[in-house]
Amino acid sequence: MFCYQCEETARGTGCTVKGVCGKEGHTADVQDVLIYICKGISARNYPAIQKGSGNKDAGTLITEALFATLTNTNFDDQRFKGMISQAITIRDALPKSGDDEPDACTWTPKSDADIQAKAKEIATEANVNDDIHSLRALLLFGLKGLAAYYHHAEMLGYTDIKVTNFMQKGLASTLQTLPADQMVALVLECGGVGVTTLALLDAANTKTYGIPEITSVKTTVGSKPGILITGHDLRDLEQLLEQSKDSGVDIYTHGEMLPANAYPALKKYPHLVGNYGSSWWHQKDEFEKFNGPIVVTTNCIVPPKDSYKDKVYTTGPAGFPGVKHIEKSPDGTKDFSKVIEYAKTCQPPQDLHSHGRDLITGCGHDAVLALAGTVIEAVKKGDIRRFIVMAGCDGRQSEREYYTEFAKALPKDTIILTAGCAKFRYNHLDLGTIGGIPRVIDAGQCNDSYSLVVIAQALANAFGVEINELPVSYNIAWYEQKACLVLLALLHLGVKNIALGPKLPGFVSPGVLNVLVENFNISKNSTVEEDIKRMVPA
């Protein structure tokens, strides 16, 4: 195998034996082949789309395939082989795009050995220079993040054909020999479509569940049995809450599901009692101690230990061999009755004996802009010197303690704007308030980075300056491909001077990195002391 799509990739260059995430080589092979065939679909279907025809089902399949291959989403070979069969059926029903079609438009595996050989060929991309290879990878990983966010909106009935069309345009481009400047333009276009998709998802969430309210979420446990739900899919949580409302079972959120506690339509359920645990990589300890069943709705599953594997249920794009999977019915609903009945037989969760502090969430753009007058006045008076955007992902390495120490070291006249699971490094700290404004403003899930952009744009308008002239610094933590898409969205909006960490992507070549540095002044974070000096000027 060869995989370097996440921040934790081996040696910072690529996993070649087994993924740090736990992905086996044979799983990497079927994932790579699935994406390869999706490129073949796109090479045939996108030209047809441009002529006003094309297969509309292709966009749905490609969205699912891109999302399923995102880091820590699905480890189940059999599910991927089923998707490969679906993809070949769609591809082969499409008319040829010409006489010189690429191999991805015609190649069909006849055995596992064929899949393995093709995956090796795909990974090496012979005769492609490093910069083009890097730009193709950056585009593909941006598309995976795009697909994840679009999938969430799609599950709530919000769609935009332009998004799935661009996915196919992007995939098809990776089979073509394009000059570097055209590839760079496509990468930035991906960021632009990302902004559109993040706005679509924001509308889907708020119109379905109401505008998030600034909410204090309990982290202690109750005396009833519980179900723990993790991932990102609010529709899954809603259905679980509705089906369990009279069962005597409490529902706890975990990881990226924490911000769900702030939506009015979900807060109305009294048995949504709080949040258990922290970010995705603590699963092996926290899931074992929860005692009850765990529902994994999207990405961020860690290969489960045998001690609790039988308590895990996946749904949506998530999957793991030997773990029970809850399918969606034709009308879009899911039946969580087996999870609920199992929960009734379990002991209540163990207290994690963590910090025990309530967590504040729900500080989306509507909630924060309702305080705009207070915020602007605090800036003008000098009570708020600077905003620090610390959005992004958490991860396993000890070097990520940097973000905790950075948050602690920030001057007391600064405010942290955050979204995503990176916040679990510092959202439990008692950093206080400025004039009643929390010093950690948690906009929500990683997709709610869109809220941070809306807040920044509103502040820029209020002060009559460009976005890069605001008293805002960016110290972003990344891990997987949704973070790649958010980064591309920021670049599309012209945001500069972003510090990225804890290390730079292994798939970015020196030449591509130079373009990013020259045009956007992207840099790697360094030490807490140096970065405080750089990001919080006196």
Buried (B, 14 or more C-beta within 10 A) or exposed (E): BBBBBBBBBBEEEBBBEBBBBBBBBBBBBBBBBBBBBBBBBBBBBBBBBEEEEBBEBBBBBBBBBBBBBBBBBBBBBEBBBEBBEBBBEBBBEBEEBEEEBBEBBEBEBEEEEEBBBBBEBBBEEEEEEEBBBBBBBBBBBBBBBBBBBBBBBBBBEBBBEEBBBBBBBBBBBBBEEBEBEEBBEBBBBBBBBBBBBBBBBBEBBBEBBBBBBBBEBBBBBBEBBBBBBBBBBBBBBBBBBEBBBEBEBBBBBBBBBBBBBBBBEBBEBEBBBBBBBBBBBBBEEBBBBBBBBBBBBBBBBBBBEEEBBEBBBBBBBBBBEEBBBBEBEEEEEBEBEEBBEBBEEBEBBEEBEBEEBBBBBBBBBBBBBEBBEBBBEBBEEEBBBBBBBBBBBBBBEEEBEBBBBBBEEBEEBBBBBBBBBBBBBBBBBEBEEBEEBBBBBBBBBBBBBBBBBBBBBBBBEBBEEEBBEBBBBBBBBBBBBBBBBBBBBBBBBEBEBBBBBBBBBBBBBEBBBEBBEEEBEBBEBEEBEEBBEBBBEE
